[in-house]
Amino acid sequence: MVVSCRIVDEGSPDHGNIAPFLVERSLAPYTTREIELLGLRAHSVAEVWLDDLVVPAGARLGEGSGGLQAIGRILQRARCNMAVISTGICQRAYDLALDYAKQRKQFGRPIAGFQLVQEMLVSMLTELSIARQLSFRALTMLQEGEDATVESSIAKGWCTEAAVRVASTAIQVHGGIGLTVECEASKLFRDARMMTIPDGTTQLQTLIVGRAITGVSALK
Ligand SMILES: Cc1cc2nc3c(=O)[nH]c(=O)nc-3n(C[C@H](O)[C@H](O)[C@H](O)COP(=O)(O)OP(=O)(O)OC[C@H]3O[C@@H](n4cnc5c(N)ncnc54)[C@H](O)[C@@H]3O)c2cc1C
């Protein structure tokens, strides 16, 4: 496990810096407790206790401010991953809703023929298309070795919130069956709801972009 912490050592030039440490359970035992979550149930998440934990000095990753820069790059990648997963949720939710709208008949014709159902489908496709573009832009910058602080935060903030909206609309297109646990749209909604908090909440992404464009931090 990688643990980032603030260094408190008043005699050291590192005092106050944040540094990552590689904590191996066999060398520095810590305790965990699995947590059951609303969605993403195939993904294991645990609460971690680091009481009185002692790690060897060699466990530190990077020297000086190098560790903090490494954390920044890891976070950019993590935010891109969240944006890409959210884009995948949008795609699946849209595909399911479109298929269902074409086969479900009411008043003697497929519900896909009703204007208000078409409006839901078009809004889903629009959100999906924007999510894909924002994810690709941030990922391309990372692949080319550029700093994607702003682009990864825009992608993470927008795509994860879009996934919640698109999955919710997919449930709406399905009508009552959409609210049952056996309908995949309801699973996508639970998964989408998981995306807006980890790796920095939507509000945090907004503050990161706001700081970058104004030069003023509203974080604290
Ligand atoms: C599935 C999952 C996996 C996770 N994995 C990891 C992991 O691997 N490593 C790890 O370290 N953590 C992990 N976390 C923790 C996650 O990073 C935090 O839950 C998240 O950063 C939010 O912090 P918090 O829960 O303390 O909420 P809080 O910080 O208490 O936020 C509560 C609300 O207040 C808002 N808020 C807080 N501060 C501000 C501010 N300055 N301005 C405006 N609004 C603000 C937030 O946006 C949010 O809406 C995980 C969480 C989940 C659910």
The ligand as an ORCA input file, in Angstrom:
! r2SCAN-3c Opt
* xyz 0 1
  C     -14.810      3.478     -3.217
  C     -13.842      4.385     -2.520
  C     -12.489      4.194     -2.698
  C     -11.560      5.018     -2.073
  N     -10.244      4.766     -2.248
  C      -9.335      5.513     -1.606
  C      -7.939      5.239     -1.722
  O      -7.524      4.311     -2.420
  N      -7.083      6.001     -1.029
  C      -7.501      7.041     -0.253
  O      -6.671      7.721      0.353
  N      -8.807      7.328     -0.126
  C      -9.731      6.592     -0.767
  N     -11.076      6.879     -0.630
  C     -11.474      8.032      0.174
  C     -11.877      9.191     -0.732
  O     -10.730      9.719     -1.386
  C     -12.593     10.235      0.127
  O     -13.827      9.677      0.570
  C     -12.867     11.502     -0.675
  O     -11.657     12.157     -0.999
  C     -13.748     12.494      0.101
  O     -13.232     12.702      1.384
  P     -14.185     12.525      2.644
  O     -14.901     11.229      2.518
  O     -13.372     12.779      3.842
  O     -15.283     13.669      2.450
  P     -15.193     15.167      2.972
  O     -13.856     15.763      2.634
  O     -15.668     15.225      4.377
  O     -16.272     15.853      2.016
  C     -17.674     15.858      2.300
  C     -18.329     16.874      1.342
  O     -17.784     18.195      1.564
  C     -17.221     18.710      0.370
  N     -16.013     19.473      0.671
  C     -14.965     19.091      1.454
  N     -14.025     20.051      1.469
  C     -14.483     21.052      0.674
  C     -13.958     22.338      0.293
  N     -12.758     22.764      0.699
  N     -14.712     23.112     -0.511
  C     -15.907     22.663     -0.980
  N     -16.463     21.492     -0.644
  C     -15.752     20.682      0.167
  C     -16.907     17.461     -0.477
  O     -16.847     17.784     -1.878
  C     -18.068     16.550     -0.130
  O     -19.205     16.914     -0.891
  C     -12.007      6.081     -1.244
  C     -13.389      6.293     -1.079
  C     -14.308      5.450     -1.692
  C     -15.785      5.701     -1.489
*
